[in-house]
């Protein structure tokens, strides 16, 4: 029969906690989610200290009581810090009262002799606290990303196992099971080691995926106006044109160019011009339907691609953009207007370059004929 050396195992578990904490803390350096990772790192380091403090539990009453007084509250704080890291990951602030109230209650109960002398009572309370924290973390994540639950499957798994493990300890208190045996302590220590490794790995994986997604979004977003950029437009346009062509739905391309933008920059400065660009981007957001795409494709030029739900719909959208933007002229940004060219797939086909080229021809025809209005392609005969 294999006999587990509890003291050696606890040293190994402490080392694992310290190693995981150090690696997580290192990962937090220069990370966009540094606070999330630092909380998890401090949790692991504190947990390692708690296990070392409880190392001599079996060597005498003094050390045993010291572990009850301090080691267990430290493990509770360690788990509460993990809950705080999960809250920060989901965009919430840590609740420090959740971190402190449970260990304070625990230390207060340590002044009560029946609590100190009853190991089963202590196991029940400790297990209940850890289980509550574990399921609270699951609840926080579910509220945050209920639609993409499988993306966090490793985290849900390890938190469920951890919570259920401590619930099982509560259920066993009505049996003859002895929580103070070396085997029981060894099983708990191994479960804790499994938990801290898988939890922090899952957290690092979640942070990595979010960072990767943020970089992908940044590569497809115009930094100034916060709307899609040229690259994103052509990627989305290709998909929309393929699906529309397959379904036989006509589409329209719109090219927009802000009127007299160079004069605005020269007279009022580039900061003023940037505000005009942002204002027009917001106008597009309000005017473009959900089944349309739009982007800033360069300078003061913007492009749109919308499904032609009716013969007049693209022109209605274009006129709405012109009117909305011109109506903002009363602001301190000066006189504002935009010229728009429109080309239809029924005339040009479903090639994005051809659509934008013809819409661009119509746009500059509008520029030459007074600006602040919409021109369609084919152009009128001279």
N, C-alpha and C positions, 0 to 999 in steps of 0.2 A: 504493500500500500504506500502511495506517495504521500509523504508528510511535508506540508508546506511550511517553510521557515517564515513566520509572519514578519519578524523584524527585518529580514533581508528583503522580503517582498515590499514592505512599506518604503524602504530606502530606494528600491527600484522605481516604485510609483512616484515618489518624490522627485527623483531624477527625471522621470518622464514629464512631470508637471513643469519642472524648471526648464527643461529643454523645449517643450512646446511653448512656454511663455516667452523664452528668449527668441525663438524663431518667429513667433507672432509679433513680438515687439520690433524685431528687425524688419519684418514685412510692413510695419506701420510707418516706417521712415519714408518720407516723401510720397506716401500713398494719399490718394484723394479721400480715402475713408480711414484716415489715421485714428480718429477718435474711436471708431468701432473696433479697430484692431488693438488699440492700446488698452481699452477696457477688457478685452478678452485676454490680453497678455498679462495684465495685472491680476486678473482672476486666476490664471494658471500659476503664476508665481506665488500668490497668496495661498492657493491650494497646496502647493508643494511645501510651503512653510508649515501649514496646518498638519500635514501628514508627518513631517519631521518632529513637530511638537508632540504628537501622539505616539512617537516611536517607543517610549518606555512605559506604555500603558500597562503592560503585563509585568513590570518590574517593581511594583510597589504602589501603595495607596496614594502617596503624595503625587507621583507622576500621573497616576490614573485620574485623580481629581483635577490636576492641572490641564489634562487633555479635555476633560468635561467642561471646564471653565472657559478655555480659550481655543482649543483645537476645533471643536465643533462649531462655535460661532464664526471662526475664520473660514471654515468650509461653507457655512451658510452665506457669508458675505461674498465668498468666491462665486457661488452660484448666482447670487443676486447681481453681481457685476456682469455675468453673462447675459442676464435678462436686460440689463442696461445697454449692453452692446447691441442686442437684438433691437431694442427700442430705437437706438440711434440709427441703426441700419434702415429702419422703416421711416425715418424722418421725424421721430419723436425725441423728446428730451428725457434723460434718465430721471427716474423718480428716486431720489436719494433716501426718502423716507422708507421706501421698500427695501433699500439696502441695509438700513440701520435698525428698523423696528424689530425684526425677527431676532437678530443677535442680542439686542438689548433685553428683549423679553427672556431670552435663554439665560443670559447672565443673571437676570433678576431671579429666575427660578432656581438658580444654583444656590441661592441663600436658603432655600427650602429643603430641609433634610430628606423628606421622602423622595424628592426628585433626584437628589444626588445618589441615594442608596438604591434606587429602582432602575436598573439598566433597561428593562423593557419599556418603561415610561419614557425614558430619554430617547430610545430608538424610535418609538411611535412619533414623538414630537419632531425629531430631526427628520425622519422619513417623510412626514406630512409636509414639512416646510419645503424640502427639496422637490417633492412631487408637485406641489403647488407652483413653485418657480418654473419647473419643467413644462407643465401644461400651460402656464401663462406665456411662456415663450412661443409655444405652438400657436396659441390663440392670437398673439401679436402678429406673427407671420401670416396666419390665415387671413386676418383682416386686411393685411397689406397687399397680398398677392394671391387672392383666392382663385383667379382665373388661370394662373400659371403654377399650380401646386406642384406639378412634377418637376419643375426646375429646381425646387428646393427639397426633393425627395430625401437625399442623404441627411439633411438637417432634421426633417420631420421624423425620420427613422430613429436617429440617435436620441432625440428628445423624448420620443415615445418609449423607447426601450428604457431610458434612464428613469422616466416618471413611473413606468409600470414596475420596474425593479424595486423602487422604494415603496410603492403601494403594496407589493408582495411582502415586503418586510413588515408592514403594518398588519396584514392579514395573518402572518405567522405568529403574531404575539399571543394568540389564543391557543397555540399549540405548545408542545414541550420543547420546541426549537430554542436552542441557547445561542443568543447573539454574541456572547463574549468568547466563544471558542475560537481557536486559531483558524479553523476552516471557515467559519463565518466571516471573520475579519479579512481573511485572504480573498474570499469571493467578493466582498465589498470593495476591497482595494483594487482588484483586477477590473471590476466593472467601472470604477472611477477612472482608471487609466484608459480603458477603452473609450469612455465617454469624452474625456478631455481631448484625446487625439482626434477622434472622429468629428467632434463639435468644431474644433478650431480648423481642421482641414475643410469641413463644409463651409465654415464662415469665410475662409480664404478663397474658396471656390466661388462663393456667391459674390464676394467683393471683386474678384477678378472678372467675372462675367459682367458685372455692372460697369466696371471700368472700361472693359472692351466695348460694351454697348455705347458708352458715353463717347469714346473715341470714334466709333463708327458714325454716331449721330453728328459729331463735330465735323467729320469729313464730308457730311452731306448737308450741312447747314451754313447759311451765310452768317458770318460772325457779327455783322452790324445789325441786320434787320431780323435775325432769328427766324427766317423762313428758309425753305430749301434753296440750295445753290444750283449752279448749272449742272453739275454731275448728278445730283439727285433728280433733277428735272428730266434729264435724258434717260436715266434708269427707269423712272416711273412712267415716262411717256411711252417707252418701248412696250412695257407691260399693258398699258391702257390701250394702245393702238392695236396690239395683237388680239386682245380680248374683244375690242369693238369690231375689228375687221372680221373676226371669227363669227361674231353674233350678228354682223350686218348692221351695226349701229353707227351712224355718221358722227363725226367729231369735228370740232373747230379749234384752230390754233389762233391765239391772240398775242400780238407783240405790242408791248407798251413802252413808251419812251417819255420821260418827264420833259415838259416844255421849258426851254430857257434855263436848263439846270446849270449850265456853265456860268451864266450870268448870276445865278443865285450864289454859287460858290465864290465868284469873283467879288460880288458886292457885299455879301454878308459873312463869308468865310466858310471853311470846310465843316466846321462844327454845325453851323446852321444847315448846310447842305445835308449832313448826315441825319439831322432831325427830319428833314423833308423826306428822305429815303425811308426812314422808319415809319413816318406817317403814311406814306403810300403803301408800304408793306402791310400795315394794319388795315388799310382800306381794302386791299386784296383779300385779306382774311375774312373780312365782313361781307364782301360781295360775291366771292367765288363759292359755288355750291359744293356740297360734300363729295360729289362724284367728279370733281374737277381737280386738276393739279396746277400749281403755280410755283414760280421761283424767281429769284433775282439772278439773271444770267450774265451780268456784267455792267459795271458803272451804274447808269440810271435806266438800264433796260431790264424789263421784266417780261416773262413769257407765261402763257396760260394754255392749258389744253383741257377742253371740257366736252362732255358728251352732248350731242345736239338732240336734246329731248323733243324739240320742236324747231321748225324752220327759223323762227325769230329769236329763239332762246339765247344763242351766243351774242347777238346784237343787243339784246336786253341786258345781259351781263356787262358787256362793254360800255353801254350807255350809263349803266348804274355806277360803274367805276369812275367814269368821267365826271358824272354829277356829284358823287360823294366826295371825290378829291377836290374838285373845284369849290365845293361848298365850304371847304376848310380855309379858303383864302382870307377869311376875316381874322384868322389867328395872327400871331406876331411873326409868322413864317413868310409873309408876303403873298403875292398872287400866285396861286397854284393851279396848274392844269396839266393834262396828259393827252397825248395823241395815241390812238390805238389802231392797229391794222388787224384784219380778220381774214383768215383763209379757211376753206371748208374741204373736208375729205372728199365730198361729192364732186369737187372740181379738181382736186390735186392728187387724191389718193391717200394712203395710210403711211406714207413715209414722212418721218418727223422732220428731216432736213428740208424736204420739199415744202411741207406745210409752213415751217418757220420762214423759209425764203420768200414765199409768196405773201405771207403775213407781213414780213419786213418791207416788201415792195409797197404794200397797201399803207403801211405805217408812214413811210416817207412821202407818199402821195398826200396823206393827211397833213404832214408837216408843211409841205409846200402850199397847201391850200387853207392856211389860217390857223392850224393847230387846234387843240382842245376839242377834237371831235373824232368820230369813228369812221374808218374807211374799210370797205370789203374788197376782196379780190375775187374775180377779175376786175381790173381797174376800168373805169368808164372811158369810152372812146373820146379822144380829144376833138 
